[in-house]
Amino acid sequence: MHTIPRTPTAAHRSPWLSLAAAALLAACVQSPQAAVPQPAAAAPSGATSVVHERGCGATGQPATLRSVEDGLKAQGMALKTRCHAQTGAWVVQVVVVDGLRASKVVRGPLADGAEVDMGTPSGVVAATTQNFSPDVHHNRQWLRTLMARHQFDNLPDAWWHYAQRGVPAQAGDTDLAAR
């Protein structure tokens, strides 16, 4: 008897081909948004966070910051704050909660849960602000005005550093050479 040699099918020729096809199919079925990490959702209540350290008021968040937060809630935004240990100043971030309401006050991308566009994230100091968009300049000026209305001064080193007016520096915050 004579046997006829069979040619292997495509699936038998390369087991990796079927595996690659399955992976490609799974990637196509996956939602495109699944590849993009979702920002942390900002809740209108409790969005303010405070880290208690020396210089920022060990007794807690000042009432003036709470009044800033209340004003922002009405505008569709939330306030995130923490104390900067080296300077004793507040690090301030504004988060969009309702993009439609926030668009009446600030400019730029306003996705719910995202921070208001200030050109750089808080903690990053830019060498120059000349290359920033008009939206960024508007948002920074808006934040300076908002914080000044509530007795906070923008420190010269960064857009996100604010010190409360009339709060004396603690003795440990003063450099001995400056005395």
Buried (B, 14 or more C-beta within 10 A) or exposed (E): EEEEEEEEEEEEEEEEEEEEEEEEEEEEEEEEEEEEEEEEEBEBEEBBEBEEBEBBBEEEBBEBBBEBBEBBBEBBBBBBBBBBEEBBBBBBBBBBBBBEBBBEBBBBEBEBBBBBBBBBEBEEEBEEEEEBEEBBBBBBEBBBEBBEEBBBBBBEEBBBBBBBEEBEEEEEEEEEEEE
